Amino acid sequence: MTFSIATKKDLKKIQNLLKINDLCYSDIGEQPTKDFIVVKSNSDQIIGCIGLEKYGSEGLLRSLAVRVEFRMKGYGKQLCHQLLSYATKNGVKTLHLLTMTAEKYFEKMGFKRRGRNEAPEIIQKTTEFSVLCPISSTYMVLETIL
């Protein structure tokens, strides 16, 4: 298995993986602020992904997904660590996310629950925050990453 930054040719596969996992995917590939890290099998199949939208020192974690047959093998955790390292190297100090189902998972990673109104304006204006994710989503923050 190899971890790498996704290329344009990976975007359709990422969208399909997100769709299978009931995650937002309609805006993937639209903005240059979105970067994805993927883990691929030896046969070049994407088995997991995680995304980052960068806005200066603020980052929005997008769409952690792992294929069902590869879950519970540590790939999600490895993807998160890869993303945290990548975000830090790119000047992100605070990482934000919205989730409907993974609050406990991200709490173990150090994220704290916050009220949506506490998000910085730049994060509130993102497509994921303002359009794609329902108001019932849990907003979480990881401050001063790594």
N, C-alpha and C positions, 0 to 999 in steps of 0.2 A: 504494500500500500504506500502511496505517495501523497504528500500534501503539497499543494501549490496554489498560486493565485490563479483564479479562473481567467480564461481568455474569452474573446467574443464567441468563438465556436462552442464554448461550454454553456452559453446562456440558455439555449433551448432545453438542454438536458437539466439545467438547474431549475428552470420553470416547471418542467415535468415532475421533477422530484418534489418541488414545493406543492404542486397541485395534488399529487398523490398523498401528501401529508396534510392536506387541508390548510395550507399556509398561503398568505398573500403572495401573489406572483405577477399580477398584471402590470406592475410598473417596473419590473426587473428589466434592465437594459435601456431604460429611458434616460437616465441621468448619469453623467460622468462621476458623480459623487459616490456611487455604489461600487464597492469592491467585494468580491466573493473569494473565499478560500474553499477549496474542494479537496476531498480525499478520494483518490481513484484506486481502483483495483489494478492488478497487473495487466488486465485486458482493456484498460482505459475507461472502464465504466465508473461513472460518478456514484459513489456510495454514500456520500454525505457532503453537506455544504453549510456555510455560515457566511452572513454578509455584514458589511459595515458601510454606513453612510457617514461621511466625514463633513463636519461643519466647523472648521477651525479646531478648537480644543474640545469640541463636543462631538460625540459619535453616537449613532443609533445602530444598535445591533439588529440585524435583520435575519430572520428565517434560518434558525438552526434546524437542520433536517438530516436524518440518517435513514437509509432504506431499512425496512422492517427486518429483513434477514440479517442485517449487520448490527442491530441494536444490542445493547448490553455487552458490548465488547470494548467500550472505552473510546469509541470514535467521536462521540459527541463531546466528551470532556476534552479530548485532544484538539478538536476543532475550536472549542472555546479558548483554550490556552494559546493556540496559534493566532486566533483573532486578537486576544489581549496583547500579545507581543507585537503583532502587526499594527494595532491601533497606537500603542505606545511609541513605536518607531516613527509613526506618522503624526505625532504631536497631539493625539487625543488624550485628554486628562480625565474626562468624565464620559462614561458610557451609559446610554439609556436604552430601555427596551419596553415593548408592550407584549403581553402574553395572555392567552386565555387558559392555558393548561399547564404551564411549566414554572409556576411561582416557586415551588419548593426546590426544584432543580436549580434555579438561578439563585435562590437564597443560599444554597450550599456553595455557590461560586462567589459569594460575597455581596450580591446585589441586595438592596434594601427597597421595600415598598414605599411608594410616595403617592400623594394625590396628583392626578393628571395636571391640575392647575399649577403645580410646582415645577413643571417642566419649563426649561428655557424657551423663549419665543421661537427661536430657530428650530427647535425640535417639534414644538407644537404645530409649526407650519409645514412639516413634512407630509408627504402623501400618506404614508403609513399611519401617522398620528391623526391627521385631520380627515382622512377619507376612508382608508382601507380597514382599519381595526375598529371594532365596535367600542362604544363608550364604556362598556362593561369590562374591557380589557384591563388587566393589572399593569400599572406603570411602575417600573423599577429602575434603580440607578446604582451604578458602581462608580464611586468617586475616587479620584487619584489612582487610576488603575496601575497595576504593577508598581 
